Amino acid sequence: MITINAINELRKQINEWKLKGLTVGLVPTMGFLHEGHESLIKRAKKENDRVVVSVFVNPTQFGPNEDLESYPRDIKHDEALCSNAGANIIFNPSPSEMYYKDASTTINVLGLTEGLCGAKRPVHFGGVCLVVSKLFNIVTPNRAYFGEKDAQQLAVIKKMVRDLNFDIEVVGCPIVREIDGLAKSSRNSYLSEHERSAALVLNQSLTLAKEALLAGKNDPAAIKNIITKKLDSESLAKIDYVEIVDSLTLKPVDIINSSILVAIAVYIGKTRLIDNFTFTQGGN
Ligand code: AMP
C-alpha cells in the first residue's frame, strides 16, 4: 500500500489500473480511522480489484464554530489500518492540493439537506458534496462506500450521483458499534471517561424506540417522546434534534406506516454525536 498526496500522481496510478481493466472502489474518509471505516474498506476490497481510501479533513464541510482545527489526525495509524484492511492507496492531499484559491463552484442538493443535520449545519452538505464530487472526478471509481452512520449524507450522495449522472454505484454499509452499543466515531476520542459512559444514552434511547415500534406503536410524537425522555435522564446530554422522517424523502412523517429513519444528534458535553436506525413497519 502506498500513500499519495498529489492529484496527478493518483490519476496516473488509476489510469494504469483502468488500462488493465481493473475495477476501483473508493472509501472517502476524514481519517483517524476505526472499525467503522475498516468495514467499508473490507467491503470495497471484496467487491473491487483495487481500493483507494481518501483521508482528508475537508475544510469546506465545517462551519465557522466547528471542530476543523481540533479534528483528530493520525496518518501513521490510518496507514497501518488501511494496509491491514487491504487498501492499495491512501490519498492524503493537503487543502491547497484539493482546492484552488479562487474556486467558485458550489454543489447543493436541495430538499434532502434542509432538515436533520442540514438544518443545524448550514454549510455542511455543500462541502461534503463538493469534496465527494471532486474525489469522484479524480478517482473515477466504479463503486464508492459510505456508512449508514451518516444516513442523511448517504441519501444526499445517492441523490447527487443520480442527478449529476456520475457512473458510480454508491454502496451503503451498516453502522459498526462498540460492544456496549456506542456507534464508532472519530469524535468519540473527544469524550472524557465520564462522558464516554454518558454517551451510551444515544443508543439506549434508540433501542427503547425500536422496541416501541416493534410493539406496534405508530405515532411519531409518542416515539420521539420515548427517546427525548431517555436522553433527558442523562444530565450530560443536550438534545440537538430527535427526528422521525421518511427514509427516502427525509421529510417528517405524521404516521409510521412506511420505511422511516429515526435520527438523533446529541451533545455530550461539547461533543456532538449522531446515531440512527431505519425501520419498516411490518418489515423488521
Ligand atoms: P468520516 O471519517 O467520519 O467522515 O467517515 C467516513 C465514512 O465512514 C462515512 O461514510 C461514514 O458514514 C463512515 N463511518 C463512520 N463511522 C462509521 C461507523 N461507526 N459504522 C459504519 N460506517 C461509519
Boltz pocket constraint, residues with backbone or C-beta under 6 A from the ligand:
constraints:
  - pocket:
      binder: B
      contacts: [[A, 28], [A, 29], [A, 30], [A, 31], [A, 35], [A, 36], [A, 37], [A, 39], [A, 40], [A, 145], [A, 146], [A, 147], [A, 148], [A, 149], [A, 150], [A, 173], [A, 174], [A, 175], [A, 176], [A, 177], [A, 183], [A, 184], [A, 185], [A, 186]]
      max_distance: 6.0
